[in-house]
Amino acid sequence: MKTVFLVLFCTLWCSRATAQGTDYQFRPLVHKQFTSEGGNGLGFWGIVPDATQNKPSKILLVGGLLFKESENWLELMAGSFVKTDGALEPAVNVRASLRASRFLVYAEAMYNLPKKRLIVPLAVTRRVSLGSVNLGLGLESETTIGNGGDSWGLGPRIVVPIPFLKKASLATVYQWQSRQPFVRQYLLVSF
């Protein structure tokens, strides 16, 4: 029950922050890994970059090679943004996750070929127990380089597991950006 209240708190906190002129973004993500006995295999992602945006809506679909050892992994992928009008924007994507005792480090580099834009997010999260609830607290940054101008940002991050979904979590991030600050929520479902 505490976890449900934390998820609700994070959601309500976001609505308050957006009322103060901060951009709100909601990013659902679906992740699947297929591994062989040696740990290597294939990784796939389906991502809606910002579900609050009406036009132009798009989905990022990427997949490729997976190199996995224990809970650490590296994915080298290619795919495309698929817009609602059918237009494609090819992209190359590298994602990595490293678990070290109570810390999780997530790094990514995505290059959008038509826009000639590189986006590099980095998140460091520490596992924390708050009574019976396990949380992640940490920092997240995002750097964008290329067409459309460069930007960078940094801010706090809280990750709450969703109690009724076994491999799902809600991460809430506030980033002070060199452009407009934002609050972003990630709803990650892995299966």
C-alpha positions as CSV (number, residue, x, y, z in Angstrom):
1,M,0.0,0.0,0.0
2,K,2.9,2.4,0.7
3,T,4.2,1.8,-2.8
4,V,0.8,2.8,-4.3
5,F,0.9,6.0,-2.2
6,L,4.4,6.8,-3.5
7,V,3.4,6.3,-7.1
8,L,0.4,8.6,-6.5
9,F,2.6,11.2,-4.8
10,C,5.1,11.2,-7.7
11,T,2.2,11.7,-10.2
12,L,0.6,14.5,-8.2
13,W,4.0,16.2,-7.7
14,C,4.4,16.2,-11.5
15,S,1.1,18.0,-12.0
16,R,2.2,20.7,-9.4
17,A,5.5,21.2,-11.1
18,T,3.9,21.6,-14.6
19,A,1.6,24.2,-13.2
20,Q,4.7,26.3,-12.5
21,G,5.8,26.4,-16.2
22,T,8.0,23.3,-16.3
23,D,7.5,21.0,-19.3
24,Y,5.9,17.7,-18.4
25,Q,6.7,14.5,-20.4
26,F,5.3,11.0,-20.0
27,R,7.5,8.3,-21.6
28,P,6.2,4.7,-21.6
29,L,8.8,2.1,-22.4
30,V,8.6,-1.6,-23.1
31,H,11.8,-3.7,-23.0
32,K,12.4,-7.4,-23.9
33,Q,15.6,-9.4,-23.9
34,F,16.1,-12.9,-25.4
35,T,19.2,-14.6,-24.1
36,S,21.0,-17.8,-24.9
37,E,22.7,-20.0,-22.2
38,G,25.9,-17.9,-22.7
39,G,24.0,-14.7,-21.8
40,N,24.2,-13.1,-25.3
41,G,21.1,-12.6,-27.5
42,L,18.8,-9.9,-28.7
43,G,17.3,-6.8,-27.1
44,F,14.3,-4.8,-28.1
45,W,12.7,-1.5,-27.0
46,G,9.4,0.2,-27.9
47,I,9.3,3.8,-26.6
48,V,6.8,6.7,-26.9
49,P,9.2,9.6,-26.4
50,D,6.4,11.9,-25.0
51,A,2.9,10.6,-24.8
52,T,1.6,14.0,-23.8
53,Q,2.5,15.4,-27.2
54,N,-0.4,15.5,-29.7
55,K,1.5,16.2,-33.0
56,P,3.5,14.7,-34.4
57,S,3.2,11.5,-32.4
58,K,5.9,8.9,-32.8
59,I,7.2,5.7,-31.4
60,L,10.9,4.6,-31.3
61,L,11.3,0.9,-32.2
62,V,14.9,-0.5,-31.9
63,G,16.4,-3.9,-31.6
64,G,19.8,-5.6,-31.9
65,L,22.6,-7.5,-30.3
66,L,22.6,-8.1,-26.5
67,F,25.7,-8.9,-24.5
68,K,24.7,-9.9,-20.9
69,E,26.6,-11.1,-17.8
70,S,24.6,-11.5,-14.6
71,E,22.5,-8.4,-14.3
72,N,24.8,-6.2,-16.4
73,W,24.1,-5.8,-20.1
74,L,24.9,-3.9,-23.3
75,E,22.6,-3.6,-26.3
76,L,23.8,-2.4,-29.7
77,M,20.7,-1.6,-31.8
78,A,19.2,0.0,-34.8
79,G,15.7,1.0,-35.7
80,S,13.5,3.9,-36.4
81,F,11.2,6.5,-35.1
82,V,7.8,5.7,-36.7
83,K,5.5,8.7,-36.9
84,T,1.7,8.5,-37.1
85,D,1.8,9.7,-40.7
86,G,4.0,6.7,-41.6
87,A,7.3,8.7,-41.9
88,L,10.4,7.0,-40.7
89,E,13.5,8.5,-38.9
90,P,16.2,5.8,-38.7
91,A,18.3,5.8,-35.5
92,V,21.2,3.9,-34.0
93,N,21.0,3.2,-30.3
94,V,23.4,1.9,-27.7
95,R,22.1,1.1,-24.1
96,A,23.9,-0.3,-21.1
97,S,23.0,-1.2,-17.5
98,L,25.5,-1.9,-14.8
99,R,24.6,-3.0,-11.3
100,A,27.2,-2.6,-8.5
101,S,26.1,-3.6,-5.0
102,R,23.3,-1.0,-4.2
103,F,23.9,1.2,-7.3
104,L,22.4,1.0,-10.8
105,V,24.1,2.9,-13.6
106,Y,22.2,3.3,-16.9
107,A,23.8,4.9,-20.0
108,E,22.6,5.4,-23.5
109,A,23.6,7.0,-26.7
110,M,21.1,7.5,-29.5
111,Y,21.8,9.1,-32.9
112,N,18.9,10.2,-35.1
113,L,20.3,10.0,-38.6
114,P,17.9,12.4,-40.5
115,K,18.1,15.0,-37.8
116,K,21.8,14.5,-37.2
117,R,21.2,14.7,-33.4
118,L,23.0,12.7,-30.6
119,I,21.2,12.3,-27.3
120,V,23.1,10.9,-24.3
121,P,21.2,10.2,-21.1
122,L,22.9,8.9,-18.0
123,A,21.2,7.8,-14.7
124,V,22.8,6.7,-11.4
125,T,20.3,5.3,-8.9
126,R,20.9,3.9,-5.4
127,R,18.6,1.4,-3.9
128,V,17.0,2.5,-0.7
129,S,14.6,0.8,1.6
130,L,11.8,2.9,3.1
131,G,10.1,0.6,5.5
132,S,8.8,-2.3,3.3
133,V,9.2,-0.3,0.1
134,N,12.3,-0.5,-2.1
135,L,13.0,2.7,-3.9
136,G,15.7,4.0,-6.2
137,L,17.0,7.5,-5.5
138,G,19.6,9.2,-7.7
139,L,20.5,11.7,-10.4
140,E,19.8,11.8,-14.1
141,S,21.4,13.9,-16.9
142,E,20.7,14.3,-20.6
143,T,22.9,15.9,-23.2
144,T,21.7,16.7,-26.7
145,I,24.2,17.6,-29.5
146,G,23.5,18.5,-33.1
147,N,20.8,20.0,-35.3
148,G,18.2,22.0,-33.3
149,G,20.9,23.2,-30.9
150,D,22.8,21.7,-28.0
151,S,21.4,21.3,-24.5
152,W,22.3,19.6,-21.2
153,G,20.5,18.9,-18.0
154,L,20.8,17.4,-14.5
155,G,18.4,16.6,-11.8
156,P,17.1,14.2,-9.1
157,R,15.4,10.9,-9.9
158,I,13.1,8.6,-7.8
159,V,12.1,5.1,-9.0
160,V,9.2,3.3,-7.5
161,P,8.3,-0.3,-8.3
162,I,4.7,-0.8,-9.4
163,P,3.3,-3.4,-7.0
164,F,0.8,-5.2,-9.2
165,L,3.3,-5.5,-12.2
166,K,6.2,-7.8,-11.5
167,K,8.8,-6.1,-13.7
168,A,7.5,-2.6,-13.9
169,S,8.5,0.7,-12.4
170,L,7.7,4.4,-12.5
171,A,10.6,6.8,-12.5
172,T,10.1,10.5,-11.9
173,V,12.8,13.0,-12.8
174,Y,13.1,16.7,-12.6
175,Q,15.9,18.2,-14.8
176,W,17.2,21.7,-14.8
177,Q,18.0,22.1,-18.5
178,S,20.1,24.6,-20.3
179,R,16.8,25.2,-22.2
180,Q,13.5,24.6,-20.5
181,P,13.5,22.5,-17.3
182,F,11.2,19.4,-17.4
183,V,9.6,16.8,-15.3
184,R,9.6,13.4,-17.0
185,Q,8.0,10.2,-15.9
186,Y,9.1,6.9,-17.3
187,L,6.8,3.9,-17.1
188,L,9.1,1.0,-17.8
189,V,7.7,-2.5,-18.3
190,S,10.2,-5.4,-18.9
191,F,9.1,-8.9,-19.8
